[in-house]
Amino acid sequence: MQRRKATMTAALAGLVLAATAATAPSYAADGQSPATSAPAAAHAKAPKGDGAKRLCHRVPRLERRIDRRITRFEGPVTRPGSIAFLERRIANAKKAHHTAIATFLGDRLTARKEMLTVLKKKKPDLKEVAAWCKANNGGAKDKDKAAS
């Protein structure tokens, strides 16, 4: 039984090695880098447009997500996820002399404050995108404009 198990394991290992060698990328054999190999370049697709239609479709959901996050971050100390809530947790950790926890939470607080700044900057940008989408038929391609 022991011998049979060892034989099966060896056979399985051989199959795995053979499969790995068979599926190795073409650049592995000839020393080319993946960036210069022809098959890798053939599979890459360049964008054909700017994705306006898709973005216009997503604008309402993005606006709601941004609004919810801003509301949560600016919430009161009783709101989990708010900046005030996290500041209170940091104060409690410092009071209990848990410096590692306070440092960790401080890093999260810094990231959350930066995220709030970014979200507040993106909100008017998204409003401009929504206005553009409304004026341009939801980002759909206009055949009349493309011909001229």
Buried (B, 14 or more C-beta within 10 A) or exposed (E): EEEEEEEEEEEEEEEEEEEEEEEEEEBEEEEBEEEEBEEBEEEEEEEEEEEBBEBBEBBEEBBEEBEEBBEBBEBEEEBEEBBBBBBEBBEEBBEEEBEEBBEEBBEEBEEBEEBBEEBEEBBEEBEEBBEBBEEBEEBEEEEEEEEE
